[in-house]
Amino acid sequence: MNKVPHQLTENVKFLHKVAIIHQDKVLVLKRPSTAASRPGSWDLPGGNVEWPAEMMESGRNLHQAEIAREVIEETGLEVLPEVFELENMVHFFSYYDERKAVYSIVCGWVVKNLTDLRPDQVLLSDEHTEYRWVTADEANSLNFGEPVGSFVKTIVQQAFKA
């Protein structure tokens, strides 16, 4: 199997985004102006699942550890993998990009009421330039890189309703 960076397989991309809500505000991250996709727009923590570096004999719910790893990597906030169960999924869709011959699956998750969370403890990776905690109304006015990034705004809206 050919490994493609930021893809599960050569023809499949599996993207996760996480809406972390604390005290009725969601954490949003700003993409750098040099980003290849949606430059300078707002985003949620998350990323593309890649094939595990070390394959286990068998595995279940490998996505859970991968999403938790992405959240820690991009924000410094620890979210337990067990949070990423079906009841916390707020958005799911898929599409096929004929130009790239890639089938993409997108999952949006909500994480609420993290007891140890301190909003001022966010530590950004080099994938983002700033962060904000915003209300639902404030999030609606942010640029998520639409139309391509409209799924991010949808995840935020669904997370506040969950």
PyMOL commands that set and color helices and strands:
alter all, ss='L'
color gray80, all
select helices_A, chain A and resi 62-75+81-83+86-88+119-121+136-140+150-161
alter helices_A, ss='H'
color red, helices_A
select strands_A, chain A and resi 12-22+25-30+42-43+46-48+89-97+102-112+130-134
alter strands_A, ss='S'
color yellow, strands_A
deselect
rebuild
show_as cartoon
